[in-house]
Amino acid sequence: MKISSILKYSFSLLLAGVLFYFAFRNVSITDFLNKVSEVNYWWVVWSVVLSLLSHWLRAYRWNLMLRPLGYEKLSDGRTFLAVMTGYLANLAFPRLGEVTRCGVMKKNDKVPMSISFGTVITERAIDFLILLSLILLDFIIEFDLVYDFFISSVGWDTEADHTWTIVIIAFILVVLAIVGVLILKRILEYEFENAFLQKIHRVLTDIVNGLLSIRKIQNISGFVISTIGIWVFYYLMSYVIFFSISETSSLGFGAGLSILAAAGVAMAMPVQGGIGAYHTLVSGVLIIYGIEATSGLFFATLLHTSQLVSILFFGGLSVLGTLIIARKRKTEDPLKP
């Protein structure tokens, strides 16, 4: 393993540990554990089922993006195995899952990683835009609560008006994104003589083709419906957990939207499986809805742990399924890689 990889992994673990410590530092472990017996676990089971449906829709949507690139006979079931294996890999190292699931697709269905990775980048870009839209929607619906929470979280003066600061930051991010696209376009148009740079150029070209695959999707309605479905199931898998404990059972749509936004931000942070970040952000959001700190942290832990166990179990089964498929292919034709 490279030194840079070791440093990144160590930083992720350290950040997760620090966030986890600050989340639990003032919590009574006895009170926390006493809540375990009060949980209605049927709602937890429903949450896991809803999450699996969202993962299946992600596999289905990924196949829709790959088919215009020449891979029309991909199985949703095999692609689901790749997606779940990727989620499992993310628990070991942040963002490793994207590479891992592309590797599984290459091994099982001979999809070049540069092409599949381009579609994954497109997926992430779409999900990022949806997450931003949900955060904006949550900000509008729950303006007073969310604004005060955000301002206090970043340490700004709660008495001052920070609207223009937020607008300027958003504008700078948009400009940087546009500049990045223009630079990439210039690189792709340039003809390199160096063999190594030519190889990088080809890889970037494949990635861009994957990114542009969304324009070639034939089943647009399937793509739109599956994308909406993914996020509806994301919302529901968090929302149904509200009913598993009495303290959160009365929370409504707005609180569920706030939890979804906080969870999305936490899972995007560079820590394994969102550990620490998830507990801190989700429990912090619940505080603004009047949920006591220990109960809020217990809710966050219950939701996160249920999904973690689900990924460990079904991700492990997916790895096993992938190995069986690879062995079957090798048995049928020993000359296949």
N, C-alpha and C positions, 0 to 999 in steps of 0.2 A: 504494500500500500504506500502511495506517495505521501511525502511529508505534508503537502497542502491538504490532502484528503484527511489525514489524521488531525490536522489543526481545525479543519472545518467540522469534523465529527466531534472533536473535543469542545469546540465553541458551542455547538448545538446542545450537547449534553449539559454544559455549564449553564447556558441560558435557560434550559428547561428546569434545571435544578434550582436556580435562583428564583424563577417565577413560581415554581412549586412551593418553595420555602416561604415566600412572601404571601402566597395564597393561604397557607395553612398555619402560619406562625402564631396566630391568636385564637386558633380553634381548639375547643375542648375535644380531645379524641374520644372521651367517654360519651359525650353528648352526640358526637358524630356517629359513633358505632351504634348507639341506641336507636337511631333512625332507620337502621337497616331492617329491623323487624317490622317497621311501620309501612313499608313500601308495598304497593299493589303491583306485583311483578307482571301481571297480565298486560299492563300498559307498556312495560319495558319490552315484552315480547313483540307487541304490535309495532313498537318503534324499530326493532331489529328487522321485522318483516318489511316495513316501509323502506328502510335503508337498502335492503337487498333489491327491492323493486327499482329503486333509483339507480343502483349499480347495473342492473340488467338493461335499463333504458340507456345508460351511458354506453354499454357495449353495442346495443342496437344502433345508436346514433353514430358511433365510431365506424361501424360497418357501412353506414350510408355515406360517410365521407371517403371511405377507401374504395368503394365500388367504381366511381368514375375514373379512378386511377388504374383500373385494369384488374381489380380483385373483386369480382362479382359473385363468387361462390363461397364467401366467408360465412362460417357458421356463427350465429349469435351466441351459442353455448360455448364454443371454443374462445371466442373473443371475450366472453364473460370471465373465463378462466384467466385470461391475460390481464383483464382489468383488476380482478381480485388479487392476483399475484403482485400487481403493481402497488395496490394499497398496502399489502403486507410488507413489501420492500420499503415503503415510506416510513414504516415504524422503525426500521433500522437506521435510515438516513434520509433526511428531508430531500424531496425531489428525485430520489433514486427510483421511485415508482414509475415515473414517466419513461425512463430509459428501460427499466425492467420489463414493463408490459410490451414495449416495442420489440425487445429482445425475444419475448415469448412468441409474438406474432411472426417474427422472422423464423424462429425455430419450427413452429407448428404449421405456418401457412406461407412461408417463403416471401413475406412482405419486407422489402428492404427497410432498414431502420431509419434511413434518412427520409424516406417517404412517409412512413407511419409517424415519425417524430414531428414532421411538418403538420400533420393533421392533429396531433396532440397539442401542439402549440396553438393551433386554431381553436381547439376545444377550450384551452385555458384562457385564451383571449376572450372568447364568448362568455365563459363563466365569470371572468373578471368583470366584464361589462355588466353582466346581470347582477353580480354582487354589488357593484357600485350603484346600479339602479335601485336595488333593494335598500341599500343604505340611505340613498336619497329619499326613497319613499318612506322609510322609517323615520327619517329626519323630519319629513313633512307631517306625517301622521302624529308622531310623538315629539313635536318640535321642542317644547319646553323642557321635557325630561331629558331627551337625548342631547340637546345643546348644552345644558348645564353639566351633564355627565362628561361630555367631550372636553369642554373647557377646563373643568377641574382636573380631568385625567392628564392633560398635557401640561398642567401647571400654569395656565394663563390666568390673568386677573379676571375673576368672575363678574366684576362690576363694569368692565370695559366692553365695547362693541368690537368683535373680531370678524365681522362679516367680510370686510374687504381683505383681510389677511387670508382667510380661507379661499376667497375668489382668486387672489393672486397666486397662491400655491397651486390651485387647480389649473390655472392658465399656464404656469411654468411647466407643469407635468404634461399638458397637452402639446406645448411647443417642443419639449424634449422628445416626445413620441414621434412628432412629425419629422423632426430633424433626423432621428434614428432611421425612419423609413426612407428618407431621401438618401442618406449615406448608404444604406443597404442597396437601394436601387442603383446607385452609382457603381458600387462594387460589382454587382451582377452584370452591368453593361461593359465592364472593362475586361479586356483580354490579357490574361497573365501568361508570361513565358515560363516562369518557374514551375516545375512539375508539382511541387508541394502546394503552391498557391492555386494551381489548376485543380488539384484534388479538393481543396477547401471550396473553390468556386463551384465545383460540381455538387458537393454536399449542400452548400447554401442554395443552389438552384433547386435541388430535390426538396429541400425544406420549404422553399417559397412555393413550389408546385403543390406541396401538401397544404400550405396555407390557403392557396387559391382554389383548392378543391371544393370549397364551399360554393363557388360559383357554378360548379358542374354537377352539383347534387340533383339527381332526377326526382327523387321523392321529397320535394320541399315540404309538403304537409307533414310527412313522417318526421322530418328533421325538426320542424317547429314544434310539433306536438310532443316529441320525445324530450326536447330541450325544456319545454314548459313543465312536462311531467317530472323531470329530474328535480327541478327546484320546488315543485309542489310537494313531492315526497320528502325532500330535504326539510321543508317547513313542517310537514306533518310529523316526521319522525322526532322532531324536537318538541312539537306542540303536545303530542299525546303524553309525553312524560310529565307534563304539568299535572295530570290527573293521578299520577302514581303516588304523590305525597300531598297531604292536606294543605300544607303551607302555600303551594303554588296552584292548587286546583281551581281557584277563582280567577286566575289571570286570563286575559283575553287575546284577541288577534294582534293588537299592537305589541304586547309583550312577546308573543311568539315571533313576530317580525324582528324585534330587537335582538332576541336570542339567536335567530338565524344569521343576522348581520354580524353579531359578535363572534359566533362560532366560525363563520366564513373567514373573518379576519384572523382569528386564532390559528386556524388550520393552514393559512397562507404563511404564517411566520416560520422562520428557519429552525424549528425544533421538531424532534421526532414525534409524529402523530399529534402535534399540537399540545403535548404534555406541558402542564404549567401555564402556558398561555391560554389554553381553553378554560381552565379552572379560574384563572384570574379575571378574564374578560367576561365570561358568562355570569359568574357570581357577582361581579361588579355591576353588570347591567341589572341583575335582579334586585340589587340594593335600591336602585332608583325607583323600583316599583313597590318598595316598602317591605321586601322580603328580608328577614333577619340574616346576618352574615353567615352563620353556621348552616342554616337551611338552604341559602343560596349556593353555598359551596357544596353541600351534599347533593343538591339537584345537578350542579355542573359535573360532579364526580360520577353520579349515577348515569347521566346521559353519555358522558365521555367513555366510561368504563364499559357500558353495554355495547357501544360501537367498537371499542377496542377488542373486546372478547369476540364479537362477531367477525371482525376482520381476521383475528388470529385463527379462529375456527374455520371459517369459509375460505380464507386466504390459504390456510394450510392444506385444505382439501383441494383447492385449485392448483397448488404446486404439485400435489400428488397426481391430480388428473393430467397436468401437463407432462409429467414424467411418464405416465402410462401411454399417452398419445405418442410421445417421442420413441418409447420402446416399441410400440406397435408399428410405427413407420419403419423403424430399423429392422424389425422382424420380417415385414412384408417386402422390403427392398434394402438389403445390407449395403448397397452402394449409395443410398441417400445419406446426406450429412445429418 
